[in-house]
Amino acid sequence: MKFSHVLVSTAAIAVMAPGLALAHPHVMVDANLEIVRNAAGEVIELRNVWRFDELFSTTVVLDYDANGNNVLEPEELDEVSKTVTKSISEEDFFTEVRLGKESVAFVPPPEIMVDYVDGQILMLFAVTFAKPVNASAGQFRVSVADPTYYVAFELAGEAAVQVSGNGAGCGVEVVVPDYDKLMSQNQASLTEQFFNNPENADLGDDWMTWVNLKCS
């Protein structure tokens, strides 16, 4: 079950026509990413900060505000964290790491930190690697995305990505898909894919925003 399906239980979302999932996302997230390198220049950690849209954040408050004071207390935030950590672990934390064409496995976080600030849900977590990843060949890339496009993660250009640790000489390139073009080119296959298996429709790499690490 998708993270958004687990967390959002309002009637408005529940009765939406399933086909709308392919037309536009239901949850919007402003994402920030920090790529951490060690002294040898290898990538050892990815740190994520996600800020959710106000409508989605409001549904979380409605679902988890047990005492009805319109504030998420620490105990209530902890319940959100437990639900989210379990839920998005099933989605690989919406994170894909590649070295060239090969997928790179990462160590999932023990929990996701959740806060509620200025009417929006914040989620913070880091994933690490069992062995440092040699990114010197310029083939290291990361995607923070939902391949079903139910949840839309937006990295606001290179400014939303930081390289820390031994980051001297490193920069990033953020490659954002042209969704309108992809929709027009793939409408028939998307419709067939969705109706065949709506819970696991996967739009593929072309639909994902990629962060390419470039180090001199």
C-alpha positions in Angstrom: 0.0 0.0 0.0 1.3 3.4 -0.9 2.6 5.8 1.7 0.0 8.4 0.8 -2.8 5.8 0.9 -1.8 4.8 4.5 -1.5 8.3 5.8 -4.4 10.1 4.1 -7.8 8.7 5.1 -10.1 11.6 4.4 -13.2 10.9 2.4 -12.3 13.3 -0.3 -9.2 11.4 -1.2 -10.8 8.0 -0.7 -13.6 8.6 -3.3 -11.3 10.1 -6.0 -11.4 8.2 -9.3 -8.3 6.0 -9.3 -7.3 7.1 -12.8 -6.5 10.6 -11.4 -3.3 9.2 -10.0 -1.8 9.3 -13.4 -3.2 12.7 -14.3 -1.6 14.6 -11.4 -0.1 13.9 -8.0 -2.2 13.9 -4.8 0.6 14.9 -2.4 3.2 17.6 -3.0 6.6 17.6 -1.3 9.4 20.2 -1.3 12.5 18.1 -0.9 16.0 18.9 0.1 18.9 16.5 -0.2 22.4 16.5 1.4 25.0 14.1 -0.1 27.7 13.4 2.5 31.2 12.3 1.5 34.1 11.0 3.6 37.7 12.2 3.5 38.4 9.9 0.5 35.6 11.5 -1.5 33.3 8.5 -1.2 29.6 8.9 -0.6 28.6 7.6 2.9 25.2 9.1 3.6 22.2 10.8 2.1 20.2 13.2 4.3 16.6 14.1 3.4 14.3 16.9 4.5 10.8 16.8 3.2 8.2 19.5 3.6 4.6 18.4 2.7 1.9 20.6 1.3 -0.6 22.2 3.7 -3.6 20.2 2.5 -1.9 16.9 3.1 -0.5 18.2 6.4 -4.0 19.1 7.6 -5.2 15.6 7.0 -2.3 14.3 9.1 -3.3 16.6 11.9 -7.0 15.4 11.6 -5.9 11.8 11.7 -3.3 12.0 14.6 -4.5 14.9 16.8 -5.8 12.5 19.5 -6.6 15.3 22.1 -8.2 17.6 19.5 -6.2 20.7 20.2 -5.1 21.2 16.6 -1.5 20.7 17.6 0.6 17.6 17.1 2.1 16.8 20.5 5.4 14.8 20.8 3.5 11.6 21.4 1.2 12.2 18.4 4.2 13.0 16.2 5.8 9.7 17.4 2.7 7.9 16.1 3.0 9.6 12.8 6.7 8.6 12.7 6.0 5.0 13.4 3.3 4.8 10.7 5.4 6.6 8.1 8.6 4.7 8.8 6.8 1.4 8.3 4.8 2.6 5.3 7.5 4.1 3.2 10.0 1.4 3.9 7.8 -0.6 1.6 8.5 2.0 -1.0 12.3 2.0 -0.4 11.9 5.4 1.1 11.2 6.8 -2.3 14.9 6.8 -2.9 16.8 5.2 -5.8 20.6 5.3 -5.9 22.6 4.4 -9.0 26.3 4.0 -9.9 26.2 4.0 -13.7 23.4 1.7 -14.6 23.7 -0.4 -11.4 21.4 0.1 -8.4 23.2 0.7 -5.1 21.6 -0.7 -1.9 21.5 1.5 1.1 20.9 1.0 4.8 17.4 2.3 5.8 16.9 4.7 8.7 15.7 3.2 12.0 13.0 5.9 12.1 11.9 9.1 10.4 11.8 12.2 12.5 8.5 14.1 12.1 7.7 17.7 13.0 4.8 20.1 12.4 6.0 23.6 11.7 3.9 26.6 10.3 1.1 24.4 9.2 3.2 21.8 7.3 4.5 18.4 8.1 8.3 18.0 8.0 10.1 14.7 7.7 13.8 14.2 8.2 15.9 11.1 7.8 19.2 9.8 6.5 20.1 6.6 4.6 23.6 5.2 4.8 25.7 2.7 2.8 27.1 -0.5 4.2 30.3 0.3 2.2 31.3 3.8 1.0 30.4 4.4 -2.6 33.2 5.5 -5.0 31.6 8.4 -6.8 34.8 9.8 -8.5 33.9 8.4 -11.9 31.0 10.8 -12.2 28.4 8.1 -12.4 26.7 8.6 -9.0 23.1 9.7 -9.1 20.2 9.8 -6.8 16.4 10.1 -7.3 14.0 11.1 -4.6 10.7 10.3 -6.3 7.5 8.2 -6.4 7.6 6.3 -9.7 3.8 6.1 -9.7 3.7 9.9 -9.6 1.1 9.7 -6.7 3.4 11.7 -4.5 5.3 14.5 -6.3 8.7 15.4 -4.9 10.1 18.7 -6.0 13.8 19.5 -5.8 13.9 23.2 -6.5 17.0 23.0 -8.7 20.6 22.7 -7.6 20.0 25.0 -4.6 18.0 22.2 -2.9 21.0 19.9 -3.0 24.1 20.2 -0.8 27.4 18.2 -1.0 29.1 18.1 2.4 32.1 16.4 3.9 34.9 16.3 1.4 32.8 18.2 -1.1 35.5 20.3 -2.6 35.3 20.4 -6.4 31.8 18.8 -6.4 28.6 20.1 -7.8 25.3 18.6 -8.8 23.0 18.6 -11.8 19.3 18.2 -11.2 17.5 16.7 -14.2 13.7 17.2 -14.1 11.4 15.3 -16.5 9.2 17.0 -19.0 5.9 15.5 -17.7 3.7 17.0 -20.4 5.8 15.5 -23.1 6.0 12.1 -21.3 2.2 12.1 -20.9 1.5 12.9 -24.5 4.0 10.2 -25.7 2.8 7.5 -23.3 -0.9 8.1 -22.6 -2.1 4.8 -24.1 0.4 2.6 -22.3 -0.1 4.5 -19.0 -3.8 3.9 -19.1 -3.3 0.2 -19.8 -0.7 -0.1 -17.1 -2.8 1.6 -14.5 -6.0 -0.4 -15.1 -4.0 -3.7 -15.2 -2.3 -3.0 -11.8 -3.2 0.4 -10.3 -1.5 -0.2 -6.9 1.9 -0.9 -8.6 1.9 1.2 -11.7 5.5 2.2 -12.2 6.2 5.0 -14.6 9.9 4.3 -14.8 13.2 6.2 -14.7 12.1 8.8 -17.3 9.5 10.1 -14.9 11.9 10.6 -12.0 13.9 13.6 -11.0 17.6 12.7 -10.9 20.5 14.4 -9.0 23.8 13.8 -10.8 26.9 14.2 -8.6 29.8 15.8 -10.5 33.2 16.0 -8.9 36.4 17.1 -10.4 
